Amino acid sequence: MTKFTPLGERVVVRPSDKDEVTTSSGLILPDTAREKPQEGEVVEVGPGRSTEDGKGRIPMEIKKGDRVIYSKFAGTEYKDDDEEYLILRESDILAKIS
């Protein structure tokens, strides 16, 4: 895995793998027909947003290892080897999963 260093208020998330989906009638849906997951694990966190005067940082609420739910169309997808990642802003994260 490449070492990620997100900038500002960005986080890198590894989306959860969804198991094979079978409809009620027994059809197995391929990856291309399924919705992408909206939850995942935070693998890296940026330093936080700069304050308006530029002299400090606003700390991030999210930390590495948190399980989160994020907005459906948020972020930028990135693939490293066989792993898929999503780089998004902290504000695109809707909730932490306990």
Secondary structure, 3 states (H helix, E strand, C coil): CCCCCCCCCEEEEEECCCCCEECCCCCEECHHHCCCCCEEEEEEECCCEECCCCCCEECCCCCCCCEEEECCCCCEEEEECCEEEEEEEHHHEEEEEC
